[in-house]
Amino acid sequence: MKLARNSALVGAAIAAFSILASTSPAHALTFSFSLPNNIGSESGTVTGTLVLPDTISTATAAASSLTITNAPGALSIFNGLQLIGNSNYSVQVNSFTYNSTSVTGTDLLVTSNTQSFNGNYLAFRFRLGDSTFPRNLFAASSSNDSFNIASGGTLASPSVINNNPAQVTFVPVSTAVPFDIPGGATIPALGGLLALGAMRKAKKNLAAKTAIANSVTATIN
């Protein structure tokens, strides 16, 4: 009986561990970005979201996702466009230096694979820390060559171009936290409660079986 009791409790503990292990937090940081125009053809600001691997300290890594939320003027046809991970676009360089609250260095260039935008390529560039070619941009370009885009020689309308990196901002909108569920609890917390309930149920079942066994023994005696 003691062996059965221990086996049941061990089984409940394993179930608790499995629940908690399967509900680990999402390891990603999401930033909203703002890229205002100051020398391009379209008046306004490009906004979107950038997803980077989770980190506690300062790290340098590639972004896993970049989505255009809103773009001004003729570029608004690209609202909702996912640039990273899109087979129609090539990521030529992808490096960000950041921590959980800020982005301090960027080197990103994404271009369309074909000249399907009014006979031009579509280019997106983030660059912080380049005093020679400081342009951040979302624009048409007659070339998809990285140097030509960075130097600005092939950029065309429509375009959002900013040559003042200090005006480009990144604001954290989420951190790696346990997945939320309705009611303000979290899945790991719920998993712990379910596991605790399973252990208590196992104990009650064992207690009931023990009581029955004792009763039978007493009756026989």
Secondary structure, DSSP 4 states (H G I P E B T S, - for coil): -HHHHHHHHHHHHHHHHHHHHTTPPP-EEEEEEEEE-SSSSS-SEEEEEEEEE--SS-EEE--SEEEEEE--GGGGGGTT-B-TT-TTEEEEEEEEEE-SS-EEEEEEEEEESS--BTTBEEEEEEEES-SSS--EEEEEES---HHHHHHTTTEEEEEEEES-GGG-EEEEEE-S-PPB-TTS-BHHHHHHHHHHHHHHHHHHHHHHHHHHHHHHHHHH-
